[in-house]
Amino acid sequence: MDNATYTMLRQFADSWGLAFMFVFFAVAIGFVLLNPRASANARNAAAIPFKEDHVDGE
């Protein structure tokens, strides 16, 4: 592959790769914020560190 082809492909990947990652991130955030079931699951998962552990015998 010559240098011009490499440069063209690199510029294409840089611009459209950034656009793809932004769209993917926006969809993922929208899914969590707008889907009621996913939002409840996210809240439950976020509260896990604050829940007390109950070990048998204590």
One Martini backbone bead per residue (centre of mass of N, CA, C, O) as a GRO file, in nm:
protein
   58
    1MET     BB    1   0.096   0.037   0.024
    2ASP     BB    2   0.069   0.351  -0.021
    3ASN     BB    3   0.082   0.662   0.121
    4ALA     BB    4  -0.186   0.781   0.010
    5THR     BB    5  -0.372   0.552   0.100
    6TYR     BB    6  -0.305   0.560   0.398
    7THR     BB    7  -0.390   0.855   0.446
    8MET     BB    8  -0.683   0.827   0.356
    9LEU     BB    9  -0.763   0.601   0.558
   10ARG     BB   10  -0.684   0.754   0.813
   11GLN     BB   11  -0.879   0.994   0.780
   12PHE     BB   12  -1.137   0.828   0.768
   13ALA     BB   13  -1.105   0.689   1.048
   14ASP     BB   14  -1.090   0.944   1.218
   15SER     BB   15  -1.367   1.070   1.146
   16TRP     BB   16  -1.568   0.816   1.150
   17GLY     BB   17  -1.480   0.701   1.420
   18LEU     BB   18  -1.575   0.938   1.591
   19ALA     BB   19  -1.870   0.931   1.503
   20PHE     BB   20  -1.931   0.642   1.595
   21MET     BB   21  -1.859   0.678   1.897
   22PHE     BB   22  -2.066   0.901   1.954
   23VAL     BB   23  -2.322   0.745   1.877
   24PHE     BB   24  -2.282   0.508   2.070
   25PHE     BB   25  -2.279   0.678   2.331
   26ALA     BB   26  -2.558   0.813   2.295
   27VAL     BB   27  -2.721   0.549   2.289
   28ALA     BB   28  -2.635   0.437   2.563
   29ILE     BB   29  -2.734   0.676   2.733
   30GLY     BB   30  -3.027   0.675   2.628
   31PHE     BB   31  -3.098   0.390   2.722
   32VAL     BB   32  -3.058   0.441   3.027
   33LEU     BB   33  -3.244   0.705   3.056
   34LEU     BB   34  -3.518   0.600   2.880
   35ASN     BB   35  -3.517   0.318   3.009
   36PRO     BB   36  -3.675   0.203   3.281
   37ARG     BB   37  -3.539  -0.074   3.330
   38ALA     BB   38  -3.243   0.021   3.295
   39SER     BB   39  -3.254   0.237   3.515
   40ALA     BB   40  -3.311   0.046   3.752
   41ASN     BB   41  -3.060  -0.131   3.713
   42ALA     BB   42  -2.854   0.098   3.750
   43ARG     BB   43  -2.936   0.176   4.037
   44ASN     BB   44  -2.882  -0.101   4.164
   45ALA     BB   45  -2.581  -0.120   4.084
   46ALA     BB   46  -2.494   0.149   4.233
   47ALA     BB   47  -2.588   0.027   4.532
   48ILE     BB   48  -2.406  -0.216   4.609
   49PRO     BB   49  -2.175  -0.085   4.795
   50PHE     BB   50  -2.410   0.005   5.024
   51LYS     BB   51  -2.463  -0.273   5.098
   52GLU     BB   52  -2.516  -0.509   5.328
   53ASP     BB   53  -2.357  -0.779   5.462
   54HIS     BB   54  -2.472  -1.120   5.523
   55VAL     BB   55  -2.340  -1.342   5.741
   56ASP     BB   56  -2.329  -1.636   5.855
   57GLY     BB   57  -2.338  -1.606   6.216
   58GLU     BB   58  -2.390  -1.266   6.257
   0.00000   0.00000   0.00000
